[in-house]
Amino acid sequence: MAKKLGKKARKFAKKNLQSAAKRNRKIRNQFNHHFRPRRGGSGGAREDGGEDVPQRVDDASTMATNDAADASINGLEFPEDDIELDADLSDSDGYLSEDPGCPYYSDSEDGDGVKDSVMQDGLDKQNDDMNVDIKKQKKKLKKLLDKDPEFANFLEKWQSELKSYRSKEDSDEEDGMDSMDDDDDPKDGNYPNAKILTSKTISEWCQLVSKEPKSPALRNLLNAFRDACQFGVHSNSSSMQRFQNTRVFYQIITFVLSESDKIFRALLEISDDANKGKIMNLKSSKKWKTVDPLLKSYLRNSLDLLSQLTDNKMLAFVLTRLRASAVLFSAYPSTSSMLLKILFCLWASGDQSLSVSAFLMIREVASLLPDCLDLCLTKAYNTYLASTKFVNDRNTKHIDFLMNCLVELYSLDVQMSCERLVISVGQLNAILRQASKTKQKEDLRKIDNWQYINCVNLWVRFLRCNYKDYNLHPLFSQVLQVLRGVAHLFSGTRYLPLRLKLVQMLNELSACSQMFFPIPSLLFDCLEFREVSQKEQTQKGKVNFSSLLKVPKSLLKSRDFQEECVLSAIQVLSVHFAQWSYHVSFPEVATIPLILLKRLHEQTTIESLHRPIKRLIDQVNENKEFIERKREVVSFSPNDKASVDSFLQDEKNTGNASFTRFYASIAENHQQRGRKTLKC
């Protein structure tokens, strides 16, 4: 009996004690994260329970290395101020008063061509196909009734009962529709005109407004634009049933978006290069009071349209047209905030053309509206961090695009950006110090994390673009300290992808500052492989280091992994040697790396790697001998900085040296290998 009670007690403790429950929750969360279906239906387990194709190595390794990355790093994001939206557009929700003398044309006046919808041809074809199918089914049913009289009697009985049921149902629906119409009447009571909008009506209004922007037809057009922007949101409203066909809908949207900027500039009498100061001065004038409700209606409804559309091409078109009117948003601060909130969501989307259009609009707003620059920098940085939470083969190009956009945005005001850079780099340093001090897994995972690495990469690229034009040396030193700290914190072959990314960043900093960093020492300690057996050499597993920070253990013995390690190291070393290939100190720079390369060439057992390693050794030796011959004929000392900087300047400008051509071929091969990996 005691033995049974002991088992029950242990079972109860395992299930219900706090520490065990906490551990179970942690395991359950990790399991759910690993097998959560990905957005867009790619990757993960299928919802229908069927078996998926075997998962690619790079996807599996991404999950293995990012098992703790689902929680964002607290403290890296910039705080955002809560801004009250729509504060200055509260009176623009209703319709504009219309001129009763504005022309309307009915269906009969609109002509036969206008009656047909844009989709009518397609619908007619669909109707014809449906009629053919119905006739075929009727023939089959008639044959069945002729063969089986009992089934015919049974069907006739149920048809009579179905008719009585349908008649009762139709009467109930009519009563319900009457009550709904009664309820809708007070809601639409403030609507000025509920006439059907035909193509001829809209064409007439467009001609009137084009000839004279002050025409009363502008108010009618803006009301129609309001209904078009909210189409589908309140589909039961009578105002939503005004459009005769889809051609009318697109006619309104296209004209208003294409011509509104020119119309409002004509009404306000401002030029195309008007700035925010000009707009703010106009707010106290009489003409502004007349244009203000029209402009409010246009801007508010345009934002509603942006938030409702789902077609990327249509969104890109709307953004392109709104970009011309970016300065007009300066009159309404809350409108600008709402616009930026929408723009950053579209910018972070995976569609290339839509992301480009959204960023062009963001940059336009940040350039023309200085008050919005701080908000743009904050939202852009936080959006970038959220988008770089997970990295795989499919979004690396998009993340690189977001990074370039962010660097361009932060370069608009380097002084303001440096204040944010100091805060961000301080946070990165604090996380690094904590991890170096404790060496605990939780602290190390905050660094072995895509958000942390992409954040460091962002500031490296910002320094590369602005280091020569501004005094950024203090920030340069802090970022360099972070790179070195991370490199020495994570050692071993498993972290070679992370080391390669850090070395690439050091190469970028070296190129912009002309400072030498001992890069080879960070690579060769990760290139020590044990001998691979013949069976292990045949193991296949495509590896793409661009989407990895840490390699899974299952790949460490594979031949493909070792080949990718050596070829990636050769590519990074080639960049390093190319930066110093014309410098007077190149023989000293290449001495130790040549020794390590020769040892790697002797130790590697994979035949396909002998040739690229030997080729790099020969090219470095050749360039070393070339520099030594040139040094023998010069008369200046190493302390003469001006002479050292001008050493082989003519050869460097022409770029005809053998190592320059070798580096170009290495870069081309690296791009080809990346494309092949993505296709696999």
ZAMARGU-4260 file (C-alpha; in steps of 0.2 Angstrom, whole numbers, plus 5000, padded with zeros to 4 digits):
<rodrens>
0) 5000/5000/5000 | 5014/5012/5005 | 5023/5008/4988 | 5007/5013/4979 | 5005/5029/4989
5) 5023/5034/4984 | 5020/5032/4966 | 5004/5042/4967 | 5013/5055/4977 | 5027/5056/4964
10) 5015/5057/4950 | 5005/5071/4958 | 5021/5081/4961 | 5027/5079/4944 | 5011/5085/4937
15) 5006/5099/4949 | 5022/5106/4958 | 5026/5124/4953 | 5044/5120/4946 | 5038/5105/4936
20) 5023/5115/4929 | 5035/5129/4925 | 5046/5117/4915 | 5031/5109/4906 | 5025/5126/4901
25) 5042/5131/4894 | 5044/5114/4884 | 5026/5117/4878 | 5030/5135/4872 | 5045/5129/4863
30) 5036/5115/4854 | 5022/5126/4849 | 5035/5139/4842 | 5044/5125/4832 | 5029/5119/4823
35) 5019/5135/4822 | 5013/5137/4803 | 5022/5151/4795 | 5014/5166/4788 | 5009/5164/4770
40) 5008/5145/4772 | 5026/5142/4769 | 5035/5130/4781 | 5029/5121/4796 | 5017/5107/4798
45) 5002/5107/4787 | 4985/5110/4794 | 4976/5096/4785 | 4986/5083/4794 | 4995/5077/4778
50) 5013/5074/4777 | 5024/5088/4771 | 5039/5086/4760 | 5055/5083/4769 | 5060/5100/4777
55) 5075/5109/4769 | 5091/5109/4780 | 5092/5128/4780 | 5074/5129/4788 | 5078/5116/4801
60) 5094/5124/4805 | 5085/5141/4807 | 5073/5134/4819 | 5087/5125/4829 | 5097/5141/4830
65) 5082/5152/4834 | 5073/5142/4847 | 5074/5157/4859 | 5072/5170/4846 | 5053/5171/4847
70) 5054/5183/4862 | 5061/5200/4856 | 5075/5208/4865 | 5068/5220/4878 | 5076/5237/4878
75) 5082/5238/4860 | 5066/5247/4854 | 5064/5266/4855 | 5049/5272/4865 | 5035/5279/4855
80) 5024/5293/4861 | 5005/5290/4860 | 4998/5302/4848 | 4979/5306/4848 | 4974/5302/4830
85) 4960/5311/4820 | 4961/5326/4833 | 4961/5339/4818 | 4949/5329/4807 | 4934/5326/4818
90) 4923/5337/4808 | 4928/5329/4791 | 4918/5313/4794 | 4902/5319/4786 | 4897/5323/4768
95) 4901/5340/4760 | 4886/5351/4755 | 4883/5349/4737 | 4876/5361/4724 | 4858/5356/4719
100) 4861/5362/4701 | 4876/5350/4698 | 4871/5339/4683 | 4866/5321/4685 | 4863/5309/4671
105) 4852/5293/4673 | 4854/5276/4665 | 4844/5280/4650 | 4854/5296/4646 | 4870/5287/4649
110) 4870/5277/4633 | 4870/5258/4630 | 4889/5258/4631 | 4889/5265/4649 | 4876/5252/4655
115) 4888/5238/4652 | 4899/5235/4667 | 4918/5232/4664 | 4915/5215/4670 | 4900/5212/4660
120) 4909/5202/4646 | 4916/5190/4659 | 4899/5188/4668 | 4890/5184/4652 | 4903/5171/4648
125) 4901/5163/4665 | 4882/5164/4663 | 4883/5155/4647 | 4894/5141/4654 | 4882/5139/4669
130) 4867/5138/4657 | 4875/5124/4647 | 4879/5115/4664 | 4861/5117/4669 | 4854/5110/4653
135) 4866/5095/4654 | 4860/5091/4672 | 4841/5093/4667 | 4844/5080/4653 | 4852/5068/4665
140) 4838/5071/4678 | 4825/5068/4664 | 4832/5051/4659 | 4833/5046/4677 | 4814/5050/4680
145) 4809/5040/4664 | 4819/5025/4671 | 4812/5026/4689 | 4793/5031/4690 | 4793/5029/4709
150) 4808/5041/4711 | 4798/5053/4700 | 4783/5053/4712 | 4794/5055/4727 | 4803/5070/4719
155) 4786/5078/4714 | 4780/5076/4732 | 4795/5085/4740 | 4795/5099/4726 | 4777/5104/4732
160) 4783/5105/4750 | 4798/5115/4745 | 4788/5128/4736 | 4777/5131/4751 | 4792/5133/4762
165) 4801/5145/4750 | 4785/5156/4749 | 4785/5157/4768 | 4803/5161/4769 | 4802/5175/4756
170) 4788/5184/4765 | 4799/5184/4781 | 4814/5191/4772 | 4803/5205/4764 | 4797/5210/4782
175) 4816/5210/4788 | 4822/5220/4773 | 4808/5233/4777 | 4813/5235/4795 | 4832/5236/4789
180) 4827/5250/4777 | 4818/5259/4791 | 4833/5258/4802 | 4845/5264/4788 | 4835/5280/4784
185) 4840/5290/4800 | 4858/5285/4797 | 4858/5291/4779 | 4848/5306/4783 | 4863/5318/4782
190) 4868/5312/4765 | 4864/5326/4752 | 4860/5315/4736 | 4858/5296/4734 | 4856/5296/4715
195) 4865/5283/4705 | 4882/5289/4698 | 4884/5285/4680 | 4900/5286/4669 | 4893/5301/4660
200) 4889/5310/4676 | 4907/5307/4683 | 4914/5312/4666 | 4904/5328/4666 | 4910/5332/4684
205) 4928/5329/4679 | 4927/5341/4664 | 4920/5354/4675 | 4933/5353/4689 | 4947/5352/4676
210) 4942/5368/4668 | 4938/5377/4684 | 4944/5370/4701 | 4932/5381/4710 | 4917/5373/4702
215) 4904/5366/4713 | 4906/5349/4705 | 4922/5347/4716 | 4911/5344/4731 | 4901/5331/4722
220) 4917/5322/4716 | 4924/5322/4734 | 4908/5315/4741 | 4908/5301/4728 | 4927/5298/4732
225) 4922/5296/4750 | 4909/5283/4746 | 4922/5274/4734 | 4935/5274/4748 | 4923/5266/4761
230) 4915/5254/4748 | 4913/5237/4756 | 4914/5244/4774 | 4896/5249/4775 | 4889/5239/4761
235) 4871/5240/4768 | 4870/5259/4767 | 4861/5266/4752 | 4876/5278/4749 | 4886/5262/4745
240) 4875/5257/4731 | 4877/5273/4721 | 4890/5266/4708 | 4882/5260/4692 | 4897/5248/4688
245) 4915/5245/4692 | 4920/5257/4678 | 4912/5272/4688 | 4921/5266/4704 | 4938/5266/4696
250) 4934/5282/4686 | 4931/5292/4702 | 4947/5284/4711 | 4958/5288/4697 | 4953/5305/4693
255) 4953/5311/4711 | 4970/5304/4715 | 4978/5310/4699 | 4971/5328/4699 | 4968/5333/4717
260) 4986/5339/4720 | 4985/5351/4705 | 4967/5356/4710 | 4971/5360/4728 | 4987/5369/4723
265) 4977/5380/4711 | 4964/5384/4724 | 4977/5389/4737 | 4988/5397/4724 | 5004/5388/4729
270) 5018/5382/4718 | 5025/5364/4717 | 5040/5368/4728 | 5029/5375/4743 | 5036/5370/4760
275) 5028/5368/4777 | 5030/5386/4781 | 5020/5392/4766 | 5006/5380/4771 | 5006/5386/4789
280) 5005/5404/4784 | 4990/5401/4773 | 4980/5394/4787 | 4975/5411/4793 | 4969/5417/4776
285) 4951/5417/4770 | 4955/5406/4755 | 4960/5392/4767 | 4944/5393/4776 | 4935/5389/4759
290) 4948/5375/4755 | 4950/5367/4772 | 4934/5356/4772 | 4938/5350/4755 | 4956/5346/4759
295) 4951/5337/4775 | 4939/5326/4766 | 4952/5322/4753 | 4966/5317/4765 | 4955/5308/4777
300) 4947/5298/4763 | 4963/5294/4755 | 4970/5287/4772 | 4954/5276/4773 | 4957/5270/4756
305) 4975/5265/4760 | 4969/5256/4775 | 4955/5246/4766 | 4965/5241/4750 | 4972/5224/4748
310) 4979/5224/4730 | 4997/5229/4730 | 4997/5237/4713 | 4983/5248/4718 | 4991/5253/4735
315) 5007/5257/4725 | 4997/5269/4714 | 4988/5277/4728 | 5005/5280/4737 | 5013/5287/4721
320) 4999/5300/4719 | 4998/5305/4738 | 5017/5308/4737 | 5014/5323/4727 | 5003/5330/4741
325) 5014/5326/4755 | 5017/5344/4760 | 4998/5347/4762 | 4998/5334/4777 | 5008/5347/4787
330) 4992/5357/4790 | 4985/5342/4801 | 4998/5334/4813 | 4987/5320/4818 | 4984/5316/4799
335) 5003/5314/4797 | 5004/5302/4811 | 4990/5291/4805 | 4998/5292/4787 | 5015/5286/4794
340) 5007/5272/4804 | 5000/5265/4788 | 5015/5268/4778 | 5027/5259/4790 | 5015/5244/4789
345) 5016/5244/4770 | 5035/5247/4770 | 5037/5231/4781 | 5027/5220/4769 | 5036/5208/4758
350) 5031/5215/4741 | 5045/5224/4733 | 5036/5238/4723 | 5024/5242/4737 | 5039/5243/4750
355) 5048/5255/4738 | 5033/5266/4735 | 5029/5266/4754 | 5047/5271/4758 | 5048/5285/4745
360) 5032/5292/4753 | 5040/5291/4771 | 5056/5299/4765 | 5046/5313/4757 | 5036/5316/4773
365) 5052/5316/4783 | 5060/5328/4772 | 5046/5341/4770 | 5039/5340/4787 | 5054/5342/4800
370) 5042/5339/4815 | 5038/5322/4808 | 5057/5317/4807 | 5058/5311/4825 | 5043/5300/4823
375) 5049/5293/4807 | 5066/5288/4814 | 5057/5280/4829 | 5044/5270/4819 | 5057/5265/4806
380) 5069/5258/4818 | 5056/5249/4828 | 5048/5242/4812 | 5065/5236/4806 | 5068/5227/4823
385) 5051/5218/4822 | 5054/5213/4804 | 5071/5206/4807 | 5065/5195/4821 | 5066/5179/4810
390) 5078/5177/4795 | 5077/5164/4782 | 5082/5162/4764 | 5066/5170/4758 | 5067/5187/4767
395) 5086/5191/4767 | 5084/5202/4752 | 5070/5211/4760 | 5079/5214/4777 | 5094/5221/4767
400) 5082/5232/4758 | 5074/5238/4775 | 5092/5241/4782 | 5097/5252/4767 | 5081/5262/4768
405) 5084/5265/4787 | 5102/5271/4783 | 5095/5283/4770 | 5082/5289/4782 | 5094/5292/4797
410) 5106/5301/4785 | 5094/5315/4783 | 5099/5322/4799 | 5115/5314/4806 | 5115/5324/4822
415) 5098/5318/4827 | 5102/5301/4822 | 5118/5300/4832 | 5109/5304/4848 | 5098/5288/4844
420) 5114/5278/4839 | 5122/5282/4856 | 5107/5275/4865 | 5106/5260/4854 | 5124/5256/4855
425) 5124/5258/4874 | 5110/5245/4875 | 5120/5233/4864 | 5135/5236/4875 | 5125/5233/4891
430) 5118/5216/4885 | 5136/5211/4879 | 5143/5215/4896 | 5130/5206/4905 | 5132/5190/4894
435) 5151/5191/4896 | 5150/5192/4915 | 5137/5178/4918 | 5140/5167/4903 | 5122/5160/4906
440) 5112/5154/4891 | 5098/5166/4893 | 5110/5181/4892 | 5120/5173/4878 | 5104/5170/4868
445) 5101/5189/4869 | 5116/5191/4858 | 5115/5175/4847 | 5099/5183/4841 | 5094/5190/4824
450) 5088/5206/4831 | 5104/5210/4840 | 5115/5205/4825 | 5104/5215/4813 | 5104/5230/4824
455) 5123/5230/4825 | 5124/5228/4806 | 5112/5243/4804 | 5124/5254/4814 | 5139/5248/4804
460) 5131/5252/4788 | 5126/5269/4794 | 5144/5273/4800 | 5151/5266/4783 | 5140/5279/4774
465) 5143/5294/4785 | 5160/5291/4793 | 5170/5302/4780 | 5158/5317/4781 | 5155/5318/4799
470) 5165/5316/4815 | 5159/5299/4821 | 5175/5292/4828 | 5168/5290/4846 | 5153/5280/4840
475) 5164/5270/4828 | 5175/5265/4843 | 5159/5259/4853 | 5152/5249/4838 | 5170/5241/4835
480) 5170/5236/4854 | 5153/5227/4852 | 5159/5218/4836 | 5175/5212/4845 | 5166/5207/4860
485) 5153/5197/4851 | 5167/5188/4841 | 5177/5183/4856 | 5161/5177/4865 | 5156/5165/4852
490) 5170/5153/4846 | 5170/5136/4838 | 5165/5129/4821 | 5146/5130/4825 | 5147/5149/4826
495) 5156/5151/4810 | 5141/5159/4801 | 5140/5172/4815 | 5159/5175/4814 | 5158/5178/4795
500) 5145/5191/4797 | 5155/5200/4810 | 5170/5199/4799 | 5160/5206/4785 | 5155/5221/4796
505) 5174/5223/4801 | 5178/5224/4782 | 5165/5238/4780 | 5172/5248/4794 | 5190/5245/4788
510) 5185/5251/4771 | 5177/5268/4777 | 5190/5272/4790 | 5206/5265/4782 | 5210/5256/4798
515) 5218/5239/4799 | 5209/5225/4809 | 5217/5207/4811 | 5202/5199/4803 | 5211/5182/4798
520) 5213/5178/4817 | 5194/5177/4819 | 5191/5165/4805 | 5205/5152/4806 | 5201/5146/4823
525) 5184/5141/4816 | 5191/5131/4801 | 5199/5117/4810 | 5189/5101/4805 | 5192/5083/4810
530) 5195/5071/4796 | 5178/5066/4787 | 5175/5048/4783 | 5170/5042/4766 | 5152/5039/4772
535) 5150/5056/4780 | 5157/5064/4764 | 5142/5058/4754 | 5130/5066/4766 | 5120/5080/4757
540) 5114/5095/4766 | 5113/5112/4757 | 5119/5126/4769 | 5116/5145/4766 | 5125/5155/4779
545) 5115/5171/4775 | 5101/5164/4785 | 5111/5156/4799 | 5119/5161/4815 | 5123/5144/4822
550) 5125/5128/4813 | 5116/5113/4819 | 5126/5098/4825 | 5119/5087/4812 | 5128/5097/4799
555) 5145/5098/4806 | 5151/5082/4798 | 5144/5085/4781 | 5154/5088/4766 | 5143/5102/4760
560) 5145/5111/4776 | 5164/5110/4776 | 5165/5116/4758 | 5153/5131/4762 | 5164/5136/4777
565) 5180/5136/4767 | 5173/5145/4752 | 5164/5158/4762 | 5180/5161/4772 | 5190/5163/4755
570) 5177/5176/4750 | 5179/5186/4766 | 5198/5185/4766 | 5198/5190/4748 | 5188/5206/4753
575) 5201/5209/4766 | 5216/5207/4755 | 5208/5217/4741 | 5207/5232/4753 | 5225/5232/4757
580) 5232/5225/4740 | 5239/5242/4735 | 5246/5247/4752 | 5264/5248/4756 | 5262/5236/4771
585) 5253/5222/4761 | 5268/5210/4763 | 5267/5211/4782 | 5248/5210/4782 | 5248/5194/4772
590) 5262/5185/4781 | 5252/5176/4795 | 5237/5173/4784 | 5248/5164/4771 | 5255/5152/4785
595) 5237/5148/4791 | 5231/5146/4773 | 5245/5134/4769 | 5241/5124/4784 | 5223/5123/4780
600) 5228/5117/4762 | 5238/5103/4770 | 5225/5098/4783 | 5209/5098/4772 | 5204/5080/4765
605) 5191/5086/4753 | 5198/5086/4736 | 5187/5100/4729 | 5194/5113/4741 | 5212/5111/4737
610) 5211/5121/4721 | 5202/5137/4728 | 5214/5137/4743 | 5229/5135/4732 | 5223/5148/4720
615) 5221/5161/4735 | 5238/5157/4741 | 5246/5159/4724 | 5237/5176/4721 | 5242/5183/4738
620) 5260/5177/4736 | 5260/5186/4718 | 5253/5202/4725 | 5265/5201/4740 | 5280/5200/4728
625) 5273/5214/4717 | 5272/5226/4732 | 5290/5221/4738 | 5297/5225/4721 | 5289/5242/4721
630) 5295/5245/4739 | 5313/5242/4734 | 5313/5258/4722 | 5305/5270/4734 | 5315/5282/4745
635) 5302/5288/4758 | 5301/5281/4776 | 5286/5273/4784 | 5284/5289/4794 | 5280/5299/4779
640) 5261/5297/4779 | 5258/5308/4763 | 5270/5297/4753 | 5263/5281/4760 | 5245/5286/4755
645) 5250/5290/4738 | 5260/5274/4735 | 5254/5265/4719 | 5239/5277/4718 | 5239/5276/4699
650) 5239/5257/4699 | 5225/5258/4711 | 5214/5269/4700 | 5216/5259/4685 | 5213/5242/4694
655) 5223/5232/4682 | 5232/5222/4696 | 5230/5203/4695 | 5223/5202/4713 | 5209/5215/4708
660) 5204/5203/4694 | 5205/5188/4706 | 5194/5197/4719 | 5181/5201/4705 | 5180/5183/4700
665) 5178/5177/4718 | 5164/5190/4721 | 5155/5183/4705 | 5157/5165/4711 | 5150/5170/4728
670) 5134/5177/4720 | 5131/5162/4709 | 5133/5150/4724 | 5120/5161/4733 | 5108/5160/4719
675) 5110/5141/4717 | 5107/5139/4736 | 5090/5149/4735 | 5084/5138/4720 | 5087/5122/4729
</rodrens>
